[in-house]
């Protein structure tokens, strides 16, 4: 949170505003007990939300942009 200049209160507010869990799944903490990750735009630094490690990593792996997400979606649609 220091990296993003967030206070604990900011983090809690953001997490509560998204239902108390990762935006993509029902995780409220990491399996190891650690808090969920602060996700941010790698270009602008703007905070987007609170995610579990799995989904935060997935966005990064897909290039953290619409092109990567669309390519993954097209791939999955083509395999169904």
Buried (B, 14 or more C-beta within 10 A) or exposed (E): EEEEEBEEEBBBEBBEEEEEBBBBEEBEEBEEEEBBBBBBEEEEEEBBBBBBBBBBEBBEEBEBEEEBBEEBEEEEEEEE
